[in-house]
Protein backbone atom coordinates (compact mmCIF):
# COMPACT_ATOMS: atom_id res chain seq x y z
CA UNK A 1 0.00 0.00 0.00
CA UNK A 2 1.15 3.53 -0.77
CA UNK A 3 2.74 4.96 2.39
CA UNK A 4 1.03 8.32 2.08
CA UNK A 5 -2.38 6.72 1.61
CA UNK A 6 -1.71 4.44 4.56
CA UNK A 7 -0.96 7.43 6.77
CA UNK A 8 -4.25 9.07 5.76
CA UNK A 9 -6.14 5.83 6.43
CA UNK A 10 -4.59 5.52 9.88
CA UNK A 11 -5.51 9.12 10.63
CA UNK A 12 -9.11 8.62 9.49
CA UNK A 13 -9.52 5.43 11.50
CA UNK A 14 -8.03 7.06 14.57
CA UNK A 15 -10.31 10.08 14.23
CA UNK A 16 -13.34 7.85 13.61
CA UNK A 17 -12.64 5.76 16.71
CA UNK A 18 -12.14 8.88 18.84
CA UNK A 19 -15.23 10.64 17.48
CA UNK A 20 -13.14 13.38 15.88
CA UNK A 21 -13.94 12.63 12.24
CA UNK A 22 -16.48 15.12 10.91
CA UNK A 23 -19.42 13.08 9.62
CA UNK A 24 -22.23 14.56 7.52
CA UNK A 25 -25.40 15.19 9.50
CA UNK A 26 -29.02 15.47 8.47
CA UNK A 27 -31.09 18.48 9.55
CA UNK A 28 -33.21 18.01 12.66
CA UNK A 29 -36.40 18.49 10.66
CA UNK A 30 -35.66 15.18 8.90
CA UNK A 31 -35.88 13.31 12.20
CA UNK A 32 -38.89 15.34 13.34
CA UNK A 33 -40.78 14.43 10.17
CA UNK A 34 -39.77 10.77 10.55
CA UNK A 35 -41.10 10.66 14.14
CA UNK A 36 -44.36 12.25 13.08
CA UNK A 37 -44.74 9.88 10.14
CA UNK A 38 -44.16 6.88 12.40
CA UNK A 39 -47.38 7.80 14.18
CA UNK A 40 -50.22 6.37 12.07
CA UNK A 41 -52.66 8.83 13.64
CA UNK A 42 -50.75 11.90 12.44
CA UNK A 43 -52.73 13.99 9.97
CA UNK A 44 -51.70 15.41 6.63
CA UNK A 45 -52.22 18.87 8.09
CA UNK A 46 -49.76 18.21 10.93
CA UNK A 47 -47.12 16.80 8.58
CA UNK A 48 -47.57 19.68 6.13
CA UNK A 49 -47.26 22.21 8.96
CA UNK A 50 -43.96 20.66 10.05
CA UNK A 51 -42.49 20.39 6.54
CA UNK A 52 -43.76 23.90 5.82
CA UNK A 53 -41.46 25.30 8.50
CA UNK A 54 -38.65 24.88 5.98
CA UNK A 55 -39.73 26.79 2.84
CA UNK A 56 -36.80 25.55 0.76
CA UNK A 57 -37.52 21.93 1.68
CA UNK A 58 -41.23 22.43 0.97
CA UNK A 59 -40.52 23.82 -2.50
CA UNK A 60 -38.13 21.01 -3.38
CA UNK A 61 -40.58 18.41 -2.03
CA UNK A 62 -43.39 19.76 -4.20
CA UNK A 63 -41.12 19.77 -7.28
CA UNK A 64 -40.28 16.13 -6.68
CA UNK A 65 -43.88 15.15 -5.91
CA UNK A 66 -45.06 16.78 -9.15
CA UNK A 67 -42.36 15.20 -11.28
CA UNK A 68 -42.43 12.31 -13.72
CA UNK A 69 -41.15 10.11 -10.90
CA UNK A 70 -44.76 9.86 -9.74
CA UNK A 71 -46.71 9.06 -12.92
CA UNK A 72 -50.47 9.29 -12.75
CA UNK A 73 -50.47 11.86 -9.96
CA UNK A 74 -52.04 15.16 -10.96
CA UNK A 75 -49.84 18.19 -10.25
CA UNK A 76 -50.63 19.84 -6.93
CA UNK A 77 -49.58 23.21 -5.55
CA UNK A 78 -50.66 22.44 -1.99
CA UNK A 79 -48.22 20.67 0.33
CA UNK A 80 -50.96 18.95 2.34
CA UNK A 81 -52.56 17.45 -0.78
CA UNK A 82 -49.21 16.15 -1.99
CA UNK A 83 -48.58 14.53 1.39
CA UNK A 84 -52.02 12.92 1.52
CA UNK A 85 -51.68 11.54 -2.01
CA UNK A 86 -48.19 10.12 -1.59
CA UNK A 87 -48.68 8.52 1.82
CA UNK A 88 -46.53 8.41 4.95
CA UNK A 89 -44.00 5.83 3.83
CA UNK A 90 -43.16 7.54 0.53
CA UNK A 91 -42.91 10.96 2.16
CA UNK A 92 -40.46 9.71 4.78
CA UNK A 93 -38.04 8.46 2.14
CA UNK A 94 -38.45 11.51 -0.10
CA UNK A 95 -37.72 13.96 2.72
CA UNK A 96 -34.60 11.96 3.61
CA UNK A 97 -33.52 11.83 -0.04
CA UNK A 98 -33.83 15.60 -0.32
CA UNK A 99 -31.85 16.10 2.89
CA UNK A 100 -29.10 13.70 1.79
CA UNK A 101 -28.80 15.37 -1.61
CA UNK A 102 -27.89 18.69 0.03
CA UNK A 103 -24.80 17.06 1.53
CA UNK A 104 -23.24 16.82 -1.95
CA UNK A 105 -22.83 20.60 -2.25
CA UNK A 106 -19.19 21.00 -3.26
CA UNK A 107 -18.73 24.76 -2.95
CA UNK A 108 -16.99 24.60 0.43
CA UNK A 109 -14.33 22.16 -0.79
CA UNK A 110 -12.52 23.47 -3.90
CA UNK A 111 -9.62 21.00 -3.66
CA UNK A 112 -11.97 18.02 -3.37
CA UNK A 113 -14.47 19.35 -5.94
CA UNK A 114 -13.59 17.05 -8.90
CA UNK A 115 -13.95 13.94 -6.74
CA UNK A 116 -17.15 15.15 -5.08
CA UNK A 117 -18.71 16.03 -8.44
CA UNK A 118 -17.86 12.59 -9.77
CA UNK A 119 -19.31 11.01 -6.62
CA UNK A 120 -22.53 12.98 -7.11
CA UNK A 121 -22.82 11.98 -10.75
CA UNK A 122 -22.22 8.31 -10.06
CA UNK A 123 -24.51 8.21 -7.00
CA UNK A 124 -27.41 9.90 -8.78
CA UNK A 125 -27.05 7.56 -11.76
CA UNK A 126 -27.10 4.57 -9.38
CA UNK A 127 -30.14 6.09 -7.66
CA UNK A 128 -31.99 6.47 -10.96
CA UNK A 129 -31.12 2.97 -12.16
CA UNK A 130 -32.06 1.44 -8.80
CA UNK A 131 -35.42 3.22 -8.83
CA UNK A 132 -36.18 1.99 -12.35
CA UNK A 133 -35.25 -1.61 -11.52
CA UNK A 134 -37.31 -1.53 -8.30
CA UNK A 135 -40.41 -0.52 -10.27
CA UNK A 136 -39.66 -3.31 -12.73
CA UNK A 137 -39.36 -5.96 -10.01
CA UNK A 138 -42.43 -4.87 -8.06
CA UNK A 139 -41.60 -6.22 -4.60
CA UNK A 140 -39.19 -3.40 -3.68
CA UNK A 141 -40.13 0.23 -3.00
CA UNK A 142 -38.91 2.62 -5.69
CA UNK A 143 -38.38 5.51 -3.24
CA UNK A 144 -36.24 3.35 -0.96
CA UNK A 145 -34.25 2.16 -3.97
CA UNK A 146 -33.61 5.76 -5.01
CA UNK A 147 -32.41 6.65 -1.53
CA UNK A 148 -30.26 3.50 -1.41
CA UNK A 149 -28.51 4.55 -4.61
CA UNK A 150 -27.93 8.04 -3.31
CA UNK A 151 -26.36 6.90 -0.01
CA UNK A 152 -24.50 3.75 -1.04
CA UNK A 153 -21.17 5.61 -1.08
CA UNK A 154 -22.00 8.19 1.58
CA UNK A 155 -18.82 7.23 3.44
CA UNK A 156 -16.76 8.66 0.58
CA UNK A 157 -17.96 12.20 1.35
CA UNK A 158 -16.16 12.70 4.70
CA UNK A 159 -13.16 10.68 3.47
CA UNK A 160 -12.64 12.92 0.44
CA UNK A 161 -13.11 16.06 2.52
CA UNK A 162 -10.65 14.76 5.14
CA UNK A 163 -8.12 14.05 2.38
CA UNK A 164 -7.97 17.79 1.59
CA UNK A 165 -5.36 17.92 4.35
CA UNK A 166 -3.12 15.82 2.10
CA UNK A 167 -3.26 17.41 -1.38
CA UNK A 168 -0.84 14.85 -2.80
CA UNK A 169 -3.47 12.16 -2.30
CA UNK A 170 -6.31 14.13 -3.89
CA UNK A 171 -4.11 14.94 -6.88
CA UNK A 172 -3.63 11.23 -7.67
CA UNK A 173 -6.68 9.25 -8.82
CA UNK A 174 -5.06 5.92 -7.99
CA UNK A 175 -4.41 7.08 -4.45
CA UNK A 176 -7.99 8.34 -4.08
CA UNK A 177 -9.33 4.99 -5.27
CA UNK A 178 -7.08 3.10 -2.85
CA UNK A 179 -8.13 5.36 0.01
CA UNK A 180 -11.84 4.98 -0.70
CA UNK A 181 -11.51 1.25 -1.21
CA UNK A 182 -10.04 0.89 2.26
CA UNK A 183 -12.23 3.14 4.40
CA UNK A 184 -15.37 4.44 2.69
CA UNK A 185 -17.39 1.42 3.82
CA UNK A 186 -16.54 1.66 7.53
CA UNK A 187 -16.98 5.43 7.53
CA UNK A 188 -20.29 5.03 5.70
CA UNK A 189 -21.46 2.51 8.30
CA UNK A 190 -20.74 5.09 11.01
CA UNK A 191 -22.69 7.75 9.09
CA UNK A 192 -25.87 5.70 8.60
CA UNK A 193 -25.69 4.44 12.18
CA UNK A 194 -25.66 8.06 13.33
CA UNK A 195 -28.65 8.74 11.07
CA UNK A 196 -30.52 5.72 12.53
CA UNK A 197 -31.17 4.28 9.08
CA UNK A 198 -33.15 1.01 8.76
CA UNK A 199 -31.22 -2.28 8.35
CA UNK A 200 -31.92 -2.60 4.62
CA UNK A 201 -30.17 0.73 3.92
CA UNK A 202 -27.32 0.01 6.34
CA UNK A 203 -26.77 -3.22 4.41
CA UNK A 204 -26.49 -1.25 1.16
CA UNK A 205 -23.70 0.92 2.57
CA UNK A 206 -21.83 -1.98 4.17
CA UNK A 207 -22.26 -4.72 1.56
CA UNK A 208 -22.49 -3.08 -1.86
CA UNK A 209 -18.75 -3.43 -2.61
CA UNK A 210 -18.81 -7.24 -2.30
CA UNK A 211 -19.35 -8.44 -5.88
CA UNK A 212 -19.59 -12.08 -4.67
CA UNK A 213 -22.47 -11.38 -2.27
CA UNK A 214 -25.60 -13.49 -2.72
CA UNK A 215 -28.98 -12.41 -1.35
CA UNK A 216 -30.79 -15.16 0.58
CA UNK A 217 -34.13 -14.80 -1.22
CA UNK A 218 -35.67 -12.34 -3.62
CA UNK A 219 -33.53 -9.47 -4.89
CA UNK A 220 -32.97 -6.79 -2.26
CA UNK A 221 -31.74 -3.20 -2.30
CA UNK A 222 -28.09 -4.28 -2.18
CA UNK A 223 -28.65 -6.27 -5.37
CA UNK A 224 -30.20 -3.24 -7.08
CA UNK A 225 -27.33 -0.98 -6.09
CA UNK A 226 -24.73 -3.54 -7.14
CA UNK A 227 -26.28 -3.99 -10.59
CA UNK A 228 -26.68 -0.23 -10.98
CA UNK A 229 -23.04 0.29 -9.95
CA UNK A 230 -21.92 -2.35 -12.41
CA UNK A 231 -23.75 -0.45 -15.15
CA UNK A 232 -22.30 2.95 -14.23
CA UNK A 233 -18.75 1.56 -14.30
CA UNK A 234 -19.08 0.17 -17.83
CA UNK A 235 -16.50 1.74 -20.10
CA UNK A 236 -14.44 3.13 -17.22
CA UNK A 237 -11.19 1.99 -15.65
CA UNK A 238 -12.95 0.76 -12.51
CA UNK A 239 -12.18 -2.90 -11.61
CA UNK A 240 -15.87 -3.78 -11.81
CA UNK A 241 -15.90 -2.81 -15.49
CA UNK A 242 -14.00 -5.99 -16.34
CA UNK A 243 -16.25 -8.36 -14.36
CA UNK A 244 -18.20 -10.85 -16.52
CA UNK A 245 -21.87 -9.93 -16.24
CA UNK A 246 -23.12 -13.32 -15.06
CA UNK A 247 -20.31 -13.66 -12.51
CA UNK A 248 -21.98 -11.12 -10.21
CA UNK A 249 -24.81 -12.87 -8.30
CA UNK A 250 -26.80 -9.64 -8.08
CA UNK A 251 -27.38 -9.65 -11.85
CA UNK A 252 -29.07 -13.04 -11.55
CA UNK A 253 -31.09 -11.95 -8.52
CA UNK A 254 -32.38 -8.86 -10.33
CA UNK A 255 -32.99 -10.88 -13.49
CA UNK A 256 -31.43 -8.36 -15.83
CA UNK A 257 -30.02 -9.92 -18.98
CA UNK A 258 -26.93 -8.36 -20.54
CA UNK A 259 -28.82 -7.72 -23.78
CA UNK A 260 -31.25 -5.50 -21.85
CA UNK A 261 -28.52 -3.23 -20.49
CA UNK A 262 -28.39 -0.63 -23.24
CA UNK A 263 -32.14 0.05 -23.21
CA UNK A 264 -32.14 0.32 -19.41
CA UNK A 265 -29.17 2.70 -19.48
CA UNK A 266 -30.87 4.82 -22.11
CA UNK A 267 -34.09 5.04 -20.13
CA UNK A 268 -32.42 5.76 -16.77
CA UNK A 269 -29.95 8.13 -18.40
CA UNK A 270 -32.81 10.26 -19.66
CA UNK A 271 -34.32 10.35 -16.18
CA UNK A 272 -31.15 11.09 -14.22
CA UNK A 273 -30.89 14.64 -15.52
CA UNK A 274 -34.37 15.33 -14.19
CA UNK A 275 -33.50 13.67 -10.88
CA UNK A 276 -30.41 15.85 -10.48
CA UNK A 277 -32.46 18.96 -11.20
CA UNK A 278 -35.12 17.94 -8.68
CA UNK A 279 -32.63 17.14 -5.94
CA UNK A 280 -30.76 20.42 -6.45
CA UNK A 281 -29.73 23.06 -6.36
CA UNK A 282 -26.18 21.83 -5.84
CA UNK A 283 -22.94 22.93 -7.38
CA UNK A 284 -22.31 19.32 -8.32
CA UNK A 285 -25.69 19.02 -9.98
CA UNK A 286 -24.97 21.89 -12.31
CA UNK A 287 -21.70 20.49 -13.64
CA UNK A 288 -22.04 19.25 -17.19
CA UNK A 289 -20.80 15.80 -18.01
CA UNK A 290 -21.81 12.27 -18.77
CA UNK A 291 -23.23 10.26 -15.86
CA UNK A 292 -20.85 7.46 -16.83
CA UNK A 293 -17.29 8.75 -16.93
CA UNK A 294 -14.16 7.35 -18.53
CA UNK A 295 -12.54 7.05 -15.11
CA UNK A 296 -14.06 6.17 -11.79
CA UNK A 297 -12.50 6.78 -8.39
CA UNK A 298 -14.84 4.62 -6.32
C-alpha positions as CSV (number, residue, x, y, z in Angstrom):
1,X,0.0,0.0,0.0
2,X,1.2,3.5,-0.8
3,X,2.7,5.0,2.4
4,X,1.0,8.3,2.1
5,X,-2.4,6.7,1.6
6,X,-1.7,4.4,4.6
7,X,-1.0,7.4,6.8
8,X,-4.3,9.1,5.8
9,X,-6.1,5.8,6.4
10,X,-4.6,5.5,9.9
11,X,-5.5,9.1,10.6
12,X,-9.1,8.6,9.5
13,X,-9.5,5.4,11.5
14,X,-8.0,7.1,14.6
15,X,-10.3,10.1,14.2
16,X,-13.3,7.8,13.6
17,X,-12.6,5.8,16.7
18,X,-12.1,8.9,18.8
19,X,-15.2,10.6,17.5
20,X,-13.1,13.4,15.9
21,X,-13.9,12.6,12.2
22,X,-16.5,15.1,10.9
23,X,-19.4,13.1,9.6
24,X,-22.2,14.6,7.5
25,X,-25.4,15.2,9.5
26,X,-29.0,15.5,8.5
27,X,-31.1,18.5,9.6
28,X,-33.2,18.0,12.7
29,X,-36.4,18.5,10.7
30,X,-35.7,15.2,8.9
31,X,-35.9,13.3,12.2
32,X,-38.9,15.3,13.3
33,X,-40.8,14.4,10.2
34,X,-39.8,10.8,10.5
35,X,-41.1,10.7,14.1
36,X,-44.4,12.3,13.1
37,X,-44.7,9.9,10.1
38,X,-44.2,6.9,12.4
39,X,-47.4,7.8,14.2
40,X,-50.2,6.4,12.1
41,X,-52.7,8.8,13.6
42,X,-50.7,11.9,12.4
43,X,-52.7,14.0,10.0
44,X,-51.7,15.4,6.6
45,X,-52.2,18.9,8.1
46,X,-49.8,18.2,10.9
47,X,-47.1,16.8,8.6
48,X,-47.6,19.7,6.1
49,X,-47.3,22.2,9.0
50,X,-44.0,20.7,10.1
51,X,-42.5,20.4,6.5
52,X,-43.8,23.9,5.8
53,X,-41.5,25.3,8.5
54,X,-38.6,24.9,6.0
55,X,-39.7,26.8,2.8
56,X,-36.8,25.6,0.8
57,X,-37.5,21.9,1.7
58,X,-41.2,22.4,1.0
59,X,-40.5,23.8,-2.5
60,X,-38.1,21.0,-3.4
61,X,-40.6,18.4,-2.0
62,X,-43.4,19.8,-4.2
63,X,-41.1,19.8,-7.3
64,X,-40.3,16.1,-6.7
65,X,-43.9,15.1,-5.9
66,X,-45.1,16.8,-9.1
67,X,-42.4,15.2,-11.3
68,X,-42.4,12.3,-13.7
69,X,-41.2,10.1,-10.9
70,X,-44.8,9.9,-9.7
71,X,-46.7,9.1,-12.9
72,X,-50.5,9.3,-12.7
73,X,-50.5,11.9,-10.0
74,X,-52.0,15.2,-11.0
75,X,-49.8,18.2,-10.3
76,X,-50.6,19.8,-6.9
77,X,-49.6,23.2,-5.6
78,X,-50.7,22.4,-2.0
79,X,-48.2,20.7,0.3
80,X,-51.0,19.0,2.3
81,X,-52.6,17.4,-0.8
82,X,-49.2,16.1,-2.0
83,X,-48.6,14.5,1.4
84,X,-52.0,12.9,1.5
85,X,-51.7,11.5,-2.0
86,X,-48.2,10.1,-1.6
87,X,-48.7,8.5,1.8
88,X,-46.5,8.4,5.0
89,X,-44.0,5.8,3.8
90,X,-43.2,7.5,0.5
91,X,-42.9,11.0,2.2
92,X,-40.5,9.7,4.8
93,X,-38.0,8.5,2.1
94,X,-38.4,11.5,-0.1
95,X,-37.7,14.0,2.7
96,X,-34.6,12.0,3.6
97,X,-33.5,11.8,0.0
98,X,-33.8,15.6,-0.3
99,X,-31.8,16.1,2.9
100,X,-29.1,13.7,1.8
101,X,-28.8,15.4,-1.6
102,X,-27.9,18.7,0.0
103,X,-24.8,17.1,1.5
104,X,-23.2,16.8,-2.0
105,X,-22.8,20.6,-2.3
106,X,-19.2,21.0,-3.3
107,X,-18.7,24.8,-3.0
108,X,-17.0,24.6,0.4
109,X,-14.3,22.2,-0.8
110,X,-12.5,23.5,-3.9
111,X,-9.6,21.0,-3.7
112,X,-12.0,18.0,-3.4
113,X,-14.5,19.3,-5.9
114,X,-13.6,17.0,-8.9
115,X,-13.9,13.9,-6.7
116,X,-17.2,15.1,-5.1
117,X,-18.7,16.0,-8.4
118,X,-17.9,12.6,-9.8
119,X,-19.3,11.0,-6.6
120,X,-22.5,13.0,-7.1
121,X,-22.8,12.0,-10.7
122,X,-22.2,8.3,-10.1
123,X,-24.5,8.2,-7.0
124,X,-27.4,9.9,-8.8
125,X,-27.1,7.6,-11.8
126,X,-27.1,4.6,-9.4
127,X,-30.1,6.1,-7.7
128,X,-32.0,6.5,-11.0
129,X,-31.1,3.0,-12.2
130,X,-32.1,1.4,-8.8
131,X,-35.4,3.2,-8.8
132,X,-36.2,2.0,-12.4
133,X,-35.2,-1.6,-11.5
134,X,-37.3,-1.5,-8.3
135,X,-40.4,-0.5,-10.3
136,X,-39.7,-3.3,-12.7
137,X,-39.4,-6.0,-10.0
138,X,-42.4,-4.9,-8.1
139,X,-41.6,-6.2,-4.6
140,X,-39.2,-3.4,-3.7
141,X,-40.1,0.2,-3.0
142,X,-38.9,2.6,-5.7
143,X,-38.4,5.5,-3.2
144,X,-36.2,3.3,-1.0
145,X,-34.2,2.2,-4.0
146,X,-33.6,5.8,-5.0
147,X,-32.4,6.6,-1.5
148,X,-30.3,3.5,-1.4
149,X,-28.5,4.5,-4.6
150,X,-27.9,8.0,-3.3
151,X,-26.4,6.9,0.0
152,X,-24.5,3.7,-1.0
153,X,-21.2,5.6,-1.1
154,X,-22.0,8.2,1.6
155,X,-18.8,7.2,3.4
156,X,-16.8,8.7,0.6
157,X,-18.0,12.2,1.4
158,X,-16.2,12.7,4.7
159,X,-13.2,10.7,3.5
160,X,-12.6,12.9,0.4
161,X,-13.1,16.1,2.5
162,X,-10.7,14.8,5.1
163,X,-8.1,14.1,2.4
164,X,-8.0,17.8,1.6
165,X,-5.4,17.9,4.4
166,X,-3.1,15.8,2.1
167,X,-3.3,17.4,-1.4
168,X,-0.8,14.9,-2.8
169,X,-3.5,12.2,-2.3
170,X,-6.3,14.1,-3.9
171,X,-4.1,14.9,-6.9
172,X,-3.6,11.2,-7.7
173,X,-6.7,9.2,-8.8
174,X,-5.1,5.9,-8.0
175,X,-4.4,7.1,-4.5
176,X,-8.0,8.3,-4.1
177,X,-9.3,5.0,-5.3
178,X,-7.1,3.1,-2.9
179,X,-8.1,5.4,0.0
180,X,-11.8,5.0,-0.7
181,X,-11.5,1.2,-1.2
182,X,-10.0,0.9,2.3
183,X,-12.2,3.1,4.4
184,X,-15.4,4.4,2.7
185,X,-17.4,1.4,3.8
186,X,-16.5,1.7,7.5
187,X,-17.0,5.4,7.5
188,X,-20.3,5.0,5.7
189,X,-21.5,2.5,8.3
190,X,-20.7,5.1,11.0
191,X,-22.7,7.7,9.1
192,X,-25.9,5.7,8.6
193,X,-25.7,4.4,12.2
194,X,-25.7,8.1,13.3
195,X,-28.7,8.7,11.1
196,X,-30.5,5.7,12.5
197,X,-31.2,4.3,9.1
198,X,-33.1,1.0,8.8
199,X,-31.2,-2.3,8.4
200,X,-31.9,-2.6,4.6
201,X,-30.2,0.7,3.9
202,X,-27.3,0.0,6.3
203,X,-26.8,-3.2,4.4
204,X,-26.5,-1.3,1.2
205,X,-23.7,0.9,2.6
206,X,-21.8,-2.0,4.2
207,X,-22.3,-4.7,1.6
208,X,-22.5,-3.1,-1.9
209,X,-18.7,-3.4,-2.6
210,X,-18.8,-7.2,-2.3
211,X,-19.4,-8.4,-5.9
212,X,-19.6,-12.1,-4.7
213,X,-22.5,-11.4,-2.3
214,X,-25.6,-13.5,-2.7
215,X,-29.0,-12.4,-1.3
216,X,-30.8,-15.2,0.6
217,X,-34.1,-14.8,-1.2
218,X,-35.7,-12.3,-3.6
219,X,-33.5,-9.5,-4.9
220,X,-33.0,-6.8,-2.3
221,X,-31.7,-3.2,-2.3
222,X,-28.1,-4.3,-2.2
223,X,-28.7,-6.3,-5.4
224,X,-30.2,-3.2,-7.1
225,X,-27.3,-1.0,-6.1
226,X,-24.7,-3.5,-7.1
227,X,-26.3,-4.0,-10.6
228,X,-26.7,-0.2,-11.0
229,X,-23.0,0.3,-9.9
230,X,-21.9,-2.4,-12.4
231,X,-23.7,-0.4,-15.1
232,X,-22.3,2.9,-14.2
233,X,-18.8,1.6,-14.3
234,X,-19.1,0.2,-17.8
235,X,-16.5,1.7,-20.1
236,X,-14.4,3.1,-17.2
237,X,-11.2,2.0,-15.6
238,X,-12.9,0.8,-12.5
239,X,-12.2,-2.9,-11.6
240,X,-15.9,-3.8,-11.8
241,X,-15.9,-2.8,-15.5
242,X,-14.0,-6.0,-16.3
243,X,-16.3,-8.4,-14.4
244,X,-18.2,-10.8,-16.5
245,X,-21.9,-9.9,-16.2
246,X,-23.1,-13.3,-15.1
247,X,-20.3,-13.7,-12.5
248,X,-22.0,-11.1,-10.2
249,X,-24.8,-12.9,-8.3
250,X,-26.8,-9.6,-8.1
251,X,-27.4,-9.6,-11.9
252,X,-29.1,-13.0,-11.6
253,X,-31.1,-12.0,-8.5
254,X,-32.4,-8.9,-10.3
255,X,-33.0,-10.9,-13.5
256,X,-31.4,-8.4,-15.8
257,X,-30.0,-9.9,-19.0
258,X,-26.9,-8.4,-20.5
259,X,-28.8,-7.7,-23.8
260,X,-31.3,-5.5,-21.8
261,X,-28.5,-3.2,-20.5
262,X,-28.4,-0.6,-23.2
263,X,-32.1,0.0,-23.2
264,X,-32.1,0.3,-19.4
265,X,-29.2,2.7,-19.5
266,X,-30.9,4.8,-22.1
267,X,-34.1,5.0,-20.1
268,X,-32.4,5.8,-16.8
269,X,-29.9,8.1,-18.4
270,X,-32.8,10.3,-19.7
271,X,-34.3,10.3,-16.2
272,X,-31.2,11.1,-14.2
273,X,-30.9,14.6,-15.5
274,X,-34.4,15.3,-14.2
275,X,-33.5,13.7,-10.9
276,X,-30.4,15.9,-10.5
277,X,-32.5,19.0,-11.2
278,X,-35.1,17.9,-8.7
279,X,-32.6,17.1,-5.9
280,X,-30.8,20.4,-6.5
281,X,-29.7,23.1,-6.4
282,X,-26.2,21.8,-5.8
283,X,-22.9,22.9,-7.4
284,X,-22.3,19.3,-8.3
285,X,-25.7,19.0,-10.0
286,X,-25.0,21.9,-12.3
287,X,-21.7,20.5,-13.6
288,X,-22.0,19.2,-17.2
289,X,-20.8,15.8,-18.0
290,X,-21.8,12.3,-18.8
291,X,-23.2,10.3,-15.9
292,X,-20.8,7.5,-16.8
293,X,-17.3,8.7,-16.9
294,X,-14.2,7.4,-18.5
295,X,-12.5,7.1,-15.1
296,X,-14.1,6.2,-11.8
297,X,-12.5,6.8,-8.4
298,X,-14.8,4.6,-6.3
